[in-house]
């Protein structure tokens, strides 16, 4: 601790350079925190998804519908505990920019396969007694200020009703509160309408659904049951593709982009560049201080002490700036990550950031530290 | 009187390119405790090399270097560092102060290697600055001080740990005549009033006159000047 004065003197020898280096490291770790934070949250979301739920879609693609009567045949298979069907309605509220995650389903079946949504018996009954009913997740209801009893006009370009219009009116019969980990996902912020009402009222694609969600008795049977489901409809006009929920979500994400690869590539490139920047700064700083280091050696400072001082100086610079960057990303992530449901910087990202900062400090300081250690006093003083 | 420095048959050779250069040739020399010795000689005569050997900054190629009762030619790097911290105070031609630190903080640096508390270090630095007449400049940074003041801070830094030997390499080489005179008087005062042993390398015969004895080096060999009376 008594040597801190020397470390501090080394750090602030060139104020502007030190501040610019700190700014670079802060920006790099801000980017690291945001990208890895969102990436990690997506991974956590995947691990939250279940391997004892299967998703069955048309083998022609997730946007191709299947007859609803496949449900009864699937339901009869051994190991199937519950099954629900889901169809995409979409739509928007008032303005096309306010798109809604509206899905049509049988709410009692949905509640059976997704107990995490905490849909109550009373809400199921309310949906059954009100054909135009809609059940809304708390975050979505709060976003638009909806409450039970409201009538919500929903526009759509996909579905024309039997009155020839594209405007649908739904009555809010319940607002559910999903388990916290689902609260800000599309499931927790859902807009669930009655399939039966919608199917009767639409003009096209009737008696068909987009997806079946199957709750099975044991995740270890997932492969066998998925094979059995797809086997049921093999060589028919309605061939299916069945995956665990976890695999299905990963496939869907990969269809959009390999977020993990993109995040790691960007962060990797930034950190690699930062390593050169910091190492160059440390080397430059050390070159300028060769006479001072020679003087310290002359005064009796040992090689090991000087090597340690350079390493600690680098650690202080990198860790302080990295902590600042991570702190900024922790503040920024609730705003930036809202669209993906990310609310907080996961601890694993903070730990990873600290690890990278320490590695960065050591790698960039090692060459100048060794140089300081090996510096020949007589030669260094002769240069002066 | 006791010899505080004793060199026996000291040779120092450097290799520059493929050419070996013998800077000091089988040199014998003794310095008594409490002496103020100046070393003079033309450029390349080996003055600084000799100073570096005595201060434990370099090792001889051959011969014995005994300083403050220790065969320093036998000490390893780490032991030599510790020995320097305990026995040598170094005054450089270009002061070599750390630019970000204040005068007092610069003077405190050698004390960081001791077990003194922060308060003790500060107090010792203050006393050393008083001794060189710069107590009112304690909080000034090097860029706020004149050349003469910088050298005084450098002397305070060399003195602060009360070393056995003060080694000065051209201490007035970067100063005007007036400042140089003040620094030399200060060194003389340290020798006369505080009994410090000083070894000073200089080109300047006027500076050498402040010493109690002057040795002349020429082509790596000593020419001994007559011992002057200490006033």
Interface residues (C-beta under 8 A of the other chain):
Chain A: X2 X3 X5 X6 X8 X9 X10 X12 X13 X291 X292 X295 X296 X297 X298 X299 X300 X301 X302 X303 X304 X377 X378 X381 X384
Chain B: X52 X55 X57 X58 X77 X78 X81 X82 X83 X84 X85 X86 X88 X90 X92 X94 X96 X98 X99 X100 X101 X105 X108 X109 X110 X112 X113 X118 X157
